[in-house]
Amino acid sequence: MPYINLKVVGKLTKEQKKEIAKQFSDTLLKVASKPKEYTYLVIDEIPGENWAVGEKFFG
């Protein structure tokens, strides 16, 4: 059972989330023969004020 945890800065639309889920599950099916119904995806939308690279925050 594949488990994917995607972290992104900011918000995604519902349509973007659907497409991301489709692309990840399609890829795991194609490359690793993992059925889509067993692929789990969690999307964490992190506010830019809580995510930094070095000393620079994204928000």
Kinemage of the C-alpha trace (Angstrom):
@kinemage 1
@onewidth
@group {chain A} dominant
@subgroup {mainchain}
@vectorlist {calphas} color= white
{ca met a 1} P 0.000 0.000 0.000
{ca pro a 2} L 1.737 3.197 -1.163
{ca tyr a 3} L 1.457 6.219 1.096
{ca ile a 4} L 2.399 9.652 -0.252
{ca asn a 5} L 2.672 12.773 1.881
{ca leu a 6} L 2.926 15.918 -0.251
{ca lys a 7} L 3.745 19.213 1.414
{ca val a 8} L 3.193 22.435 -0.504
{ca val a 9} L 3.508 26.097 0.348
{ca gly a 10} L 0.132 27.796 0.080
{ca lys a 11} L -3.250 26.557 -1.071
{ca leu a 12} L -4.231 24.342 -3.978
{ca thr a 13} L -7.606 24.319 -5.665
{ca lys a 14} L -9.829 21.260 -5.503
{ca glu a 15} L -9.154 20.688 -9.210
{ca gln a 16} L -5.383 20.818 -8.670
{ca lys a 17} L -5.642 18.307 -5.836
{ca lys a 18} L -7.708 15.955 -7.995
{ca glu a 19} L -5.165 16.149 -10.811
{ca ile a 20} L -2.234 15.586 -8.433
{ca ala a 21} L -3.977 12.525 -6.965
{ca lys a 22} L -4.653 11.199 -10.464
{ca gln a 23} L -1.073 11.725 -11.621
{ca phe a 24} L 0.479 10.115 -8.534
{ca ser a 25} L -1.849 7.108 -8.630
{ca asp a 26} L -1.407 6.699 -12.418
{ca thr a 27} L 2.370 6.745 -12.016
{ca leu a 28} L 2.382 4.181 -9.206
{ca leu a 29} L 0.108 1.914 -11.239
{ca lys a 30} L 2.266 2.242 -14.366
{ca val a 31} L 5.716 2.029 -12.753
{ca ala a 32} L 5.165 -0.171 -9.696
{ca ser a 33} L 1.914 -2.017 -10.539
{ca lys a 34} L 0.260 -0.621 -7.405
{ca pro a 35} L -3.548 -0.483 -7.694
{ca lys a 36} L -5.052 2.982 -7.454
{ca glu a 37} L -7.537 1.896 -4.777
{ca tyr a 38} L -4.608 1.121 -2.444
{ca thr a 39} L -2.671 4.343 -3.011
{ca tyr a 40} L -3.062 6.869 -0.207
{ca leu a 41} L -2.219 10.556 -0.642
{ca val a 42} L -2.154 13.253 2.031
{ca ile a 43} L -1.664 16.860 0.957
{ca asp a 44} L -0.416 19.244 3.624
{ca glu a 45} L -0.911 22.892 2.675
{ca ile a 46} L 1.578 24.891 4.715
{ca pro a 47} L 1.226 28.667 5.076
{ca gly a 48} L 4.289 30.453 3.701
{ca glu a 49} L 4.832 32.090 7.083
{ca asn a 50} L 5.537 28.605 8.491
{ca trp a 51} L 8.002 27.445 5.828
{ca ala a 52} L 11.491 28.796 5.302
{ca val a 53} L 14.614 28.078 3.307
{ca gly a 54} L 17.562 29.216 5.359
{ca glu a 55} L 16.380 32.443 6.951
{ca lys a 56} L 13.920 33.380 4.192
{ca phe a 57} L 10.238 32.572 4.734
{ca phe a 58} L 7.867 32.124 1.822
{ca gly a 59} L 5.151 34.287 3.352
